[in-house]
Amino acid sequence: MGIISKGAKCNVSGCDKDGVRSLSTSKVEGTGLSIPAGSKKTVLCKEHYKEWKKATKDEREVERARYDRF
């Protein structure tokens, strides 16, 4: 059972919504979302996950391209 299915809330400061995605904190840092430091995983609600996706779109495309070469 994961932390989302246990009913974890969004970790962004000031957000009280239910989480839909769990990401590594290192992936979320530096994207403009204010998250508390010191945890391995960060839970994001639907709206903040969408913001994270938009903020990291180019970076994720480059990462995927590295694996599609062969």
N, C-alpha and C positions, 0 to 999 in steps of 0.2 A: 504494500500500500504506500503510495507516494504522499508527499505533503499537500498536494493540491486536493486529492480525494479526502484528506482529513479535514478540509475546510480552512486552509490557510488564507489569510488576508494579504492584500497587496502591501509590499514593503516600502512603497514610495511615501515620503512624508506628507501627511495630510490626506491620504487616501484611505478609505474605509471599505472598499469594495472587495468582493471575493476574488481570489487569484485564479487565473486560468493557465498560466505558464510559469515554470520554474527554470531559471537560468543561472549559470555561474555568475557570481558577483563580479568577477574580473571582466566578463563580457559586457556588463551593464555600466560599469564605472566609465566615466568620461563621455557619456552620452547626454548629459544635461539633466538626467533624472536624479533627484535627491534621495539617495538610499543610505541607510545606516551602514557603517563599516563594521567589519569584524565577523561576518558570517560567510559561509561557503556558498550558499544558495540564496538567490533573490527571487521572490514571488512577485509577479506582475499581473495586474488586472487586464481586461481586454483593451482598454483605452491606452494604458501605459505600455503594453506590449506592442500596440500599433505604433506608438511614438518611437519605441526602441527600434522597431523594424525600419522605419523611415530614416532614423538617424544613422543606422549601420548598413544601409542598403549597398552602397558602393563597396564597402569593406567586405561584406559577405559575398558579393559577386566575384571579387578577386580571389577570395578563399576557395570558392567553388571551382573557379577556373583552374586553380592549381591542381586539383584532383581530376579534372576532365581531360587533361592533356594526353593521357595514354590510353 
